[in-house]
């Protein structure tokens, strides 16, 4: 496991499947709000205090999570007023898709968009599997997606597009990072936690956007937005 203390006071913790196994924790523990899950989260905070000097203000912790790959999970801790049960429920939502191979891994994704896909059901579309490091991010405004692209390292190895869905008044940034370094993928997902409303492993959703959304930038959206 790896800990990073962020400038905004949050804590970023990178875990592997081996880390979970060594601590006797399974994803199902989070789903069931077990004592095992709570103890493990408390242990992470204690280790972070020793390793990177992380301190809390005494409030409950809010957690954002991202599944980087089948073997790497990133948790971001920040002080919050939410209850412990809400924290466990949030983690449950973050990791729910990893239990179902056919569903996209996601972070706070607006699932109802699939119901608008020209009569195609959610079950039918969710059968598509994720293709490596291909992500779809949701943004509430154009400045948000532009600022997100500006803080990323320069990368000419990505394929990316920007969509706008008028029905939702939202922007969607699609990016294929399969030719990028693992470090860039890490920075991409971590930054999305601060700027995006949602992030998911793409499956059939981009096909829906191609048909129903306006394509604002068809190629190299990440690079073009970063230059604005």
Secondary structure, 3 states (H helix, E strand, C coil): CEEEECCCCCEEEEEEHHHHHHCCCCHHHHHCCCHHHHHHHHHHHHHHHHHHCCCCCCCEEEEEEEEEECCEEEEEEEEECCCHHHHHHHHHHHHHHHHCCCCCCEECCCHHHHHHCCCCCHHHHCCCCCCCCEEEEEECCHHHHHHHHHHCCCCCCCEEEEEEECCCCEEEEEEECCCCCHHHHHHHHHHHHHHCCEEEECCCHHHHHHHHCEEEECCCHHHHHHCC
